[in-house]
Amino acid sequence: MNPSERQLLEKLDNLVLTASGDELRKIQEIDIQTQMNGMSFYDAFLNSTILTNQSMKQESLD
């Protein structure tokens, strides 16, 4: 795993750990869909504008 992939995984971890109840429900929805489609949750995170925008917002608050 390269450093940029590790950085994105860390962002995903932080997003989940700091998410509100509503945000966790959205994350859970994506997780369920990825399991049904055989796609990884990590790939869904990278392709999800909702989650990546939230991640960027979180970074600006830090």
C-alpha positions in Angstrom: 0.0 0.0 0.0 1.5 3.4 -1.0 1.5 6.5 1.2 -1.4 8.2 -0.5 -3.6 5.0 -0.1 -2.7 4.9 3.6 -3.6 8.6 3.9 -7.0 8.0 2.3 -7.7 5.0 4.6 -6.8 7.3 7.6 -9.3 9.9 6.3 -11.9 7.2 6.1 -11.2 6.0 9.6 -11.4 9.5 10.9 -14.7 10.1 9.0 -16.3 7.0 10.6 -14.9 7.8 14.1 -16.2 11.4 14.0 -19.5 10.8 12.1 -22.9 11.8 13.5 -25.7 9.4 13.6 -27.0 10.5 10.3 -23.6 10.3 8.7 -23.1 6.8 10.1 -26.4 5.7 8.5 -25.2 7.0 5.1 -21.9 5.1 5.6 -23.8 2.0 6.6 -26.0 2.3 3.5 -22.9 2.5 1.3 -21.3 -0.4 3.1 -24.4 -2.6 2.5 -24.5 -1.6 -1.2 -20.8 -2.4 -1.7 -21.3 -5.8 -0.1 -24.2 -6.6 -2.5 -22.2 -5.3 -5.5 -19.0 -7.0 -4.6 -17.2 -3.6 -4.5 -14.9 -2.7 -1.7 -16.0 -0.1 0.8 -12.8 1.8 0.2 -13.6 2.1 -3.5 -17.0 3.3 -2.7 -15.6 6.0 -0.4 -13.3 7.2 -3.2 -16.3 7.4 -5.6 -18.8 8.9 -3.1 -19.1 12.7 -3.4 -21.1 12.8 -0.2 -18.4 11.1 1.9 -15.4 12.7 0.2 -17.0 16.1 0.6 -17.6 15.4 4.3 -14.0 14.3 4.6 -12.8 17.5 3.1 -15.1 19.5 5.4 -13.7 17.6 8.4 -10.1 18.4 7.3 -10.9 22.1 7.1 -12.3 22.0 10.7 -9.1 20.3 12.0 
